[in-house]
């Protein structure tokens, strides 16, 4: 694991990590802070929403399918409604038998620019 590099701190991004699992949040925070990013954490959906709007120029939100009392997709909808340009990384174990949820997520581009299913 890389250690924090203060020389990178001023060049980092402001990132919100929203997940109800403290171990997942701690791992992501350690990794991002080591790269010089300012990382904010939320374990509940309502606080995640409020924090995303309160962070001055939030650059990225990383969330999961469950965020303390709120479905992660509902957090995504709320953020999209008010901050449509905000990048969001949605971490989930999608079962192919849940096409309704899968259909709500955008398709991602592979490294060569072609489109592929999530």
C-alpha positions, 0 to 999 in steps of 0.5 A, spaced: 500 500 500 502 506 498 503 512 503 500 519 503 504 523 498 503 531 501 506 533 494 500 530 491 495 533 496 494 540 492 492 536 485 487 531 488 480 531 487 474 531 492 471 524 492 465 522 496 465 514 498 458 512 500 457 505 502 454 502 508 460 497 509 465 501 513 471 496 511 469 497 504 469 505 505 476 504 509 479 501 503 477 506 498 479 512 502 486 509 504 487 508 496 484 514 494 488 519 499 494 515 498 494 518 491 493 525 494 485 526 493 481 529 498 476 523 500 469 524 504 465 518 507 458 517 508 454 511 511 447 513 510 444 515 503 441 521 506 448 524 509 451 522 502 446 526 498 447 532 503 454 531 503 455 531 495 451 537 495 455 540 500 462 539 497 465 544 493 466 542 486 465 534 488 469 531 482 466 523 483 462 519 487 463 512 489 457 508 491 454 501 492 447 498 491 446 499 498 447 506 502 444 505 509 437 506 508 437 508 501 438 503 495 444 506 491 440 507 485 436 512 488 442 516 490 444 516 483 437 518 481 437 524 486 445 526 484 443 525 477 437 530 478 441 536 481 448 534 479 447 531 472 455 532 470 457 529 476 461 522 475 458 516 479 462 509 480 456 505 482 459 498 485 454 492 485 453 485 484 448 485 479 445 478 477 443 477 470 436 476 473 435 483 475 434 486 468 430 492 471 436 495 475 441 493 469 437 497 464 437 503 469 445 503 469 449 506 463 453 502 458 460 503 459 465 503 454 471 499 454 478 501 453 478 501 445 472 505 445 467 500 443 461 499 448 459 493 452 454 491 457 455 493 464 
